[in-house]
Amino acid sequence: MKSSQSRNGRQFWAARAGTGVLAAAVIGTVLLFVASSAASPLTAKAASFSEKPPYAGTSNSNEFGQLSGSGGPLCGVTQKFPTTPFFNLTTGHANVSANATSRSCGPGTSFASPEESAGVATANFTTTSGLHHIKATWILDFSVKLRATPGSASQSALAYILITLQLYLFDATNFTVVTQNNSPYLDYSISSGTFDHNFNKITETLFLNATLVSGHEYSLATNVYLNAYAGASPGHSSAFATGNMGSGGRSAYLSSLSGL
């Protein structure tokens, strides 16, 4: 689950960066994975359920970074993770944040693209055979700060923040992903100027419909995912992007998980 989640994010960035002059090869990566279990053991629950915090299960988090600069991985680019990604099983709050800076450095394109995710995998549950409907509801409080300064008409800069939510259904009996769904991207970008805004109480709901089998055990996993990107073309361009969903009262709150 975690590697697939991170890979999806990197594919998105590669596709987006490759659409213009900001395309560049990745020459530096950093990866961190952390997982922790709830105090209570995983136990089966009924097919029909509605849960709110505290959640029984396993919290998970992921941190990944990409850097590219013409003079080496640190030439003209920096990335920071102001908050260690974390999901609190007791409160239902997830914390993620990322900070990217890029400036022209020599003849090549430079970019920084850090990303974090955090979420929960539920306790295993059993069910009856047939069609089931599953729902996860998140409430988001976050801030976005962007700055992009192209050096001239022939140069370019790009800064953006992307946030998405993911919901997976796993068959724990045969170790397969039954189905998954991503929320629409919350995407904020500029190629010139500044953008500074706080977003409060944004509700995102994800749905899954799946035909399940009696006798199998299943588990749900849901995550919030935040990417920052800053890229600059050769010349005298610069970009900065930061997304905060992890401090100063900012967080992603998993308000409920339900199944029928």
C-alpha positions in Angstrom: 0.0 0.0 0.0 2.6 2.6 1.0 4.9 2.0 -2.0 2.0 2.2 -4.4 0.8 5.4 -2.8 4.2 7.1 -3.0 4.7 5.8 -6.6 1.4 7.4 -7.7 2.5 10.7 -6.4 5.9 10.6 -8.1 4.2 9.6 -11.4 2.0 12.7 -11.1 4.9 15.0 -10.6 6.9 13.5 -13.4 4.0 13.9 -15.8 3.3 17.5 -14.7 7.0 18.6 -14.7 7.4 17.0 -18.1 4.8 19.2 -19.8 7.1 22.2 -20.2 10.5 23.7 -19.7 10.6 22.5 -16.0 11.2 18.9 -17.0 14.3 17.4 -15.4 15.7 14.0 -14.4 15.6 13.0 -10.7 19.1 12.9 -9.3 18.4 12.9 -5.6 15.8 11.1 -3.5 15.0 10.7 0.2 12.6 8.1 1.6 11.3 7.5 5.1 8.5 5.1 6.2 7.1 4.9 9.7 4.3 2.7 10.9 2.8 2.2 14.4 0.1 0.0 15.8 -2.8 0.9 18.1 -2.6 -0.4 21.7 -5.5 -2.7 21.1 -5.1 -5.8 18.9 -6.7 -6.1 15.4 -10.1 -7.6 15.9 -12.9 -8.5 13.4 -16.0 -6.4 13.2 -19.3 -6.8 11.5 -20.0 -5.9 7.8 -22.1 -2.9 8.7 -20.2 -0.4 10.8 -19.8 3.3 11.5 -16.6 4.4 13.2 -15.3 7.6 14.6 -12.1 8.4 16.6 -10.5 6.6 18.3 -9.7 4.1 15.6 -8.4 0.6 16.1 -5.8 -0.4 13.6 -2.4 0.8 12.4 -1.3 4.3 11.6 1.1 4.8 8.7 3.1 7.6 7.2 5.3 8.2 4.2 7.9 10.9 3.3 9.6 11.2 0.0 11.6 13.9 -1.8 13.0 14.6 -5.3 15.7 17.1 -6.0 17.3 18.1 -9.3 19.8 20.9 -10.0 22.3 21.5 -12.8 25.4 21.6 -10.4 24.3 18.6 -8.3 21.3 17.6 -6.2 21.6 20.6 -3.9 22.4 23.3 -6.5 19.6 25.8 -6.4 17.1 23.6 -4.7 16.0 22.8 -1.1 13.3 20.7 0.4 12.0 20.6 4.0 9.5 18.6 5.9 8.4 21.0 8.7 6.2 18.3 10.3 6.9 14.7 10.7 4.0 12.9 9.0 1.7 11.3 11.5 -1.8 9.9 12.0 -3.2 10.0 15.6 -5.4 6.9 16.1 -6.9 8.5 19.2 -8.0 11.8 17.8 -8.3 11.0 14.1 -6.0 13.9 13.1 -3.3 13.5 10.4 -0.3 15.9 10.1 1.5 16.5 6.8 3.5 19.4 5.4 6.2 20.1 2.8 8.4 23.0 1.7 10.1 23.3 -1.7 12.5 26.0 -3.0 14.1 26.3 -6.4 16.3 29.0 -8.2 18.1 29.1 -11.5 21.5 27.4 -11.1 23.7 27.2 -14.2 22.4 26.1 -17.6 20.0 23.4 -16.5 16.5 23.3 -15.1 16.1 22.8 -11.3 13.2 21.5 -9.2 12.3 20.3 -5.7 9.4 18.1 -5.0 8.9 16.9 -1.4 5.8 14.9 -0.4 4.2 13.5 2.7 1.3 11.2 3.5 -0.4 9.9 6.7 -3.4 7.7 7.4 -4.7 4.6 9.0 -5.3 0.9 8.1 -8.3 -0.4 10.1 -8.7 -3.6 12.0 -9.7 -6.6 9.9 -13.4 -7.2 9.5 -15.6 -10.0 8.2 -18.7 -9.5 6.0 -21.5 -11.1 4.2 -21.3 -11.9 0.5 -22.6 -9.3 -1.9 -22.3 -5.6 -2.8 -21.1 -3.3 0.0 -20.8 0.5 0.1 -17.9 2.1 2.0 -17.4 5.8 2.9 -14.5 7.8 4.4 -15.0 11.5 5.4 -12.1 13.9 6.0 -12.2 17.5 7.1 -9.1 19.6 6.0 -7.6 22.7 7.5 -4.4 23.9 5.7 -2.5 26.8 4.4 -0.8 27.3 1.1 2.0 29.8 0.3 3.4 30.1 -3.3 5.9 32.4 -5.0 7.1 32.3 -8.6 9.4 34.8 -10.3 10.4 34.1 -13.9 13.6 35.9 -14.8 12.4 37.2 -18.2 9.9 36.5 -20.9 11.9 33.6 -22.1 12.3 32.1 -18.7 9.8 30.3 -16.4 9.0 29.4 -12.8 6.4 27.2 -11.3 5.2 26.7 -7.7 2.3 24.5 -6.7 0.7 22.4 -3.9 -1.3 19.3 -4.6 -3.5 17.6 -2.0 -5.4 14.4 -2.4 -7.1 11.7 -0.3 -7.0 8.0 -0.9 -9.2 5.1 0.2 -8.3 1.4 -0.3 -10.1 -1.8 0.4 -7.8 -4.8 1.0 -8.6 -8.5 1.1 -6.5 -9.7 4.0 -7.3 -13.3 3.2 -5.5 -13.4 -0.1 -3.5 -10.2 0.2 -4.9 -8.2 -2.7 -6.3 -4.7 -3.2 -10.0 -5.1 -4.0 -10.6 -1.5 -5.1 -9.4 2.0 -4.4 -10.5 5.6 -5.0 -8.8 9.0 -5.0 -10.5 12.3 -4.2 -10.3 15.1 -6.8 -7.0 16.9 -6.6 -6.9 20.2 -4.6 -4.4 21.9 -6.8 -3.0 25.4 -6.3 -0.3 26.7 -8.7 1.2 29.9 -10.0 3.8 30.7 -12.7 4.3 34.4 -11.6 3.5 36.4 -8.5 2.4 35.2 -5.1 -0.4 33.2 -3.5 -1.1 33.0 0.2 -4.3 31.6 1.6 -5.7 29.6 4.5 -8.4 26.9 3.8 -10.7 26.0 6.6 -13.1 23.0 7.1 -13.0 21.6 3.6 -14.9 18.4 3.6 -13.8 15.6 1.3 -15.8 12.3 1.1 -14.5 9.1 -0.7 -16.8 6.2 -1.7 -16.1 2.6 -2.6 -18.5 0.0 -4.0 -17.3 -3.6 -3.9 -18.7 -7.1 -4.0 -17.2 -8.9 -1.0 -17.1 -12.6 0.0 -18.3 -14.2 3.2 -15.5 -15.9 5.1 -12.8 -13.4 3.9 -11.3 -10.8 6.2 -10.9 -7.3 4.9 -9.3 -4.0 5.9 -9.7 -0.4 4.9 -6.9 2.1 4.5 -7.3 5.8 4.0 -4.6 8.5 3.7 -4.1 12.2 3.1 -1.4 13.1 0.7 0.4 16.5 0.2 3.0 17.4 -2.5 4.9 20.6 -2.9 6.7 21.6 -6.1 9.0 24.4 -7.0 10.8 24.6 -10.4 12.9 27.2 -12.2 14.3 27.4 -15.8 17.8 28.4 -16.6 18.5 32.2 -16.2 17.3 34.2 -13.2 14.1 32.5 -12.1 13.0 31.2 -8.7 10.0 29.5 -7.1 8.8 28.6 -3.6 5.9 26.4 -2.4 4.8 25.4 1.1 1.8 23.5 2.3 1.0 23.3 6.0 -1.4 20.7 7.3 0.6 19.9 10.4 1.0 22.9 12.8 -0.7 26.0 14.1 -4.1 24.2 14.3 -3.8 22.9 10.7 -4.5 19.2 10.2 -6.5 16.6 8.2 -9.2 15.1 10.4 -10.7 11.7 9.5 -14.2 12.3 11.0 -15.7 8.9 10.1 -15.4 5.5 8.4 -18.6 3.6 7.6 -19.6 0.5 5.7 -22.9 -1.2 4.7 
